Amino acid sequence: MPLPPRYLATKLTEPLPTTDGGTLRTVGDAVAYMTALPKHRELAKVWQHAAKLIIAREPVQAVTRALSLALFTDAKLDLGHKRARARA
């Protein structure tokens, strides 16, 4: 069953910049990112957990936390933006 466009357009609680040049801003961005993952990353427990939350249409706060953890685990979360924001 496809996810409703309204859910896909839901903004994450914070933008998640990635070290590979993108920024996940919505659930739809996350789905697009996840569907492009190489198989070895896609099968990791952290990504499977994030996918399950999205499929279940869980609250965006939980989805954002799971995505942040998955990106961090893969060393793909760009933490530089948080450091720059903290200095400002």
Residue pairs with C-beta under 8 A, 6 or more apart in sequence:
3 27
3 31
3 54
3 55
3 57
7 27
7 57
8 26
8 27
8 28
8 31
9 26
9 27
9 28
10 26
10 27
10 60
11 25
11 26
11 60
12 24
12 25
12 26
12 27
12 29
12 30
12 60
12 63
12 64
12 67
13 60
13 61
13 64
14 64
14 68
15 23
15 24
15 25
15 81
16 23
16 24
16 25
16 30
16 64
16 67
16 68
16 71
16 77
17 23
17 77
17 78
17 80
17 81
18 24
18 33
18 71
18 76
18 77
18 78
19 75
19 76
19 77
19 78
20 76
22 29
22 33
23 29
24 30
24 33
24 67
24 71
27 54
27 60
27 63
30 50
30 54
30 63
30 67
31 54
34 42
34 47
34 50
34 51
34 54
37 47
41 47
41 74
44 70
44 73
44 74
46 66
46 69
46 70
46 73
46 74
47 70
49 66
49 70
50 63
50 66
50 67
50 69
50 70
53 62
53 63
53 66
54 63
68 77
71 77
